[in-house]
């Protein structure tokens, strides 16, 4: 886990603002769901063969009445539950929702992966059109472009559906069984629970072994094949670069048909920034009516790390416009009053704090260290004459401004 310090928020504010803006441009509306859900939601929705369960990544609490609750390891199952329980299926379909908030996974340590991290999540519920798949993909792609990432492309695959996927899984299982002795223990466990997860293995030697594995694209049913062809045609029409990656399956059981990731060059071994896909059977799995869905999740912590790796600068830190200095006593009272007036006018303002007397030299040193543009000096003479001495901290000439004209004068300098 990590602390997010003020200096880091130059990046965080930029990324969160960009994600909200991009989701809004595409017509998504914000929704938030609880951080804690019943564990059963994830057992039925995410699937017990998912890495969350196989690798014991979830934070689960058993309450006194034996109720099992879990800190959410992902957003989608909770969003679909909210869609069902709140009757959103009765609204005009599809429904387009986005969320930003923390998720919790006990993952193996790696760059940009924290056990509590912040995720940006988009979902389109109630639509089977491949154009919906493209739409969530382009929210992700356009957000990366707007943040300034270079070398962007999609990794793309189809994982089939409940009709064609089982036949492919058996072919893959047979292939892997021939190489059982070459598999790491974790991949033998994946093979037992969900052989598709072996395709995503990062264990040594698996690139060579899987080079001869069967490809699911050769085993898709007509509906899945047509969906994949139309999806690729839409991406071609948008002139978006992508590569078919038969090993891309993602780590959650509910995916069917489309799965994708957004990759960026030059950000180390973990090139993926966004990932998602289609989950047409998820609503039924958690007790709702048949509802197609497609979406993605993105760890904002990982995005910020990748921005730094690509040398992308965040928005410069907001520095105070002015700092009001004083000599204590009545000048301090007036300094506090003036600071409030300036803030009400939209001017970022500090006040020099002091219990008792504090030298003007000390106050000016603080103004310099804070990067203030102007130090406003209030002494007894300034109070008597209703003026403020304004000292530019870049070394310009000090001037005297009537208090009634100070706000308008400072606005001309912004």
Secondary structure by P-SEA (a helix, b strand, c coil): cccccccaaaaaaaaaaaaaaaaaaabbbbbbbbccccaaaaaaacccccccccccccccccccccbbbbcccccaaaaaaaaaaaccccccccbbbbbbbbbbbbcccccccccbbbbbbbbbcccccaaaaaaaaaaaaaaaaaacccccccccccccccccaaaaaaaaaaaaaaacccccaaaaaaaacccccccccccccccccccccccccccccaaaaaaaaaaaaaaaaabbbbbbbccccccccccccbbbbbbbcccccccccccccccccccccccccccccccccccaaaaaaaaaaacccccccccccbbbbbccaaaaaaaaaaaaaaaaaccccccccccccccaaaaaaaaaaacccbbbbbcaaaaaacbbbbbcccccbbbbbcccaaaaaaaaac
